[in-house]
Amino acid sequence: MTTIGPATGRTLRVAAQVALNAPSIFNTQPWRWVVEDHAMQLWADRSRQLLVADPDGRLLTVSCGAALHHARVALAVAGHHAQVRPLPDPAEPDLLAEVSLGTDADPGTEDWAAYAAISQRRTDRRAFTGQPVPVAVIQRLIALTEREGAHLAVLRGGEIDDLAILAARAAELQFADPAYRHELAAWTLTAPQSPANGSGVPAETAVSPSARRVPIREFAPPGGSALDPGSENDGGTLYAVLFTDEDTPSAWLRAGQALSALLLAATAAGLAGSPISDVTEHTLTRERLRHVLAGIGAPQLAVRIGYPPDGTPPASPRRRLGEVVNLSS
Ligand SMILES: Cc1cc2nc3c(=O)[nH]c(=O)nc-3n(C[C@H](O)[C@H](O)[C@H](O)COP(=O)(O)O)c2cc1C
């Protein structure tokens, strides 16, 4: 039997706990951690894959990448520069990464800011205000994305109109498919949440349908409770596409880490954001989005970032640590 050093094991379990706050597609939290002596493995949990919206498990892997980045932030503030072994291995495709404590390093102000943002961040689907995102923040989001091995294409003028057309088309194509509607309903929480539930998108965090600069995915069931999109018009909202050079599971994992890094940095700067992935879930709209990027890479998802109106959307539920962590034996 492997024995887990108490301090190491505790630090890794805390990192896994913090990682539960990461954003994930439909709030599926599709990961599992196996805590070993001095390291923990990140596994994809295929039982939580969206087989209709995400048949290849691409957005599942992006979500796992976001959890991995959250765990790295937790380890950084605990004084460790986490070492991530480059996986997945084609022989073991569900084993996505191995994280060990790495070298000791004093946390910097960036690490503390990212850590503080973890509990504040929410996917905010309301319309953002007309105040533009400062250029310095945009540059920082681009730099953070590059640091994680992905790229951020900031859309301007006509490109935002292209994104809006593609997002509307993606919604049309998906809602025409009964299997998609069924999957969406299965992961949209309309009943009061039981504490055991721990996953899915609460209807109160979805916005009610309205004319938007770029359409937002409709989770809210007709007549169900939903957040008021507010009276702002997204005038200052930054729309960007997160993309990678390759379209492989390791690139998806990098994209997820980049997504987490940029959402936390935006939160720390007083901004809010929400991913827009439906536009990449249908082959046709994803291919068109690749053209919007002039074919320079593989679009993984779009994001919108901006200054939110007053108030904060409610928090979405999370699974319990015991459901996502196994101790190796
Ligand atoms: C890969 C990925 C794709 C997502 N796609 C969308 C989307 O298309 N529309 C949306 O409103 N939210 C999207 N989200 C946000 C999730 O719905 C959200 O993270 C989850 O419901 C948990 O809520 P929280 O982020 O407020 O903790 C996505 C998140 C991830 C990681």
The ligand as an ORCA input file, in Angstrom:
! r2SCAN-3c Opt
* xyz 0 1
  C     -15.583     24.535    -21.468
  C     -16.705     25.399    -20.939
  C     -17.745     25.776    -21.772
  C     -18.781     26.583    -21.299
  N     -19.765     27.008    -22.146
  C     -20.704     27.868    -21.737
  C     -21.662     28.393    -22.653
  O     -21.651     28.098    -23.845
  N     -22.581     29.266    -22.173
  C     -22.614     29.636    -20.865
  O     -23.465     30.422    -20.502
  N     -21.712     29.155    -19.964
  C     -20.758     28.288    -20.380
  N     -19.823     27.808    -19.499
  C     -19.899     28.192    -18.075
  C     -20.490     27.054    -17.220
  O     -21.850     26.912    -17.502
  C     -20.238     27.394    -15.747
  O     -18.848     27.377    -15.514
  C     -20.899     26.402    -14.778
  O     -22.283     26.444    -14.927
  C     -20.519     26.693    -13.321
  O     -20.862     28.015    -12.954
  P     -19.763     29.059    -12.432
  O     -18.811     29.279    -13.570
  O     -20.537     30.289    -12.099
  O     -19.081     28.464    -11.265
  C     -18.766     27.009    -19.945
  C     -17.705     26.633    -19.111
  C     -16.671     25.850    -19.600
  C     -15.506     25.498    -18.716
*
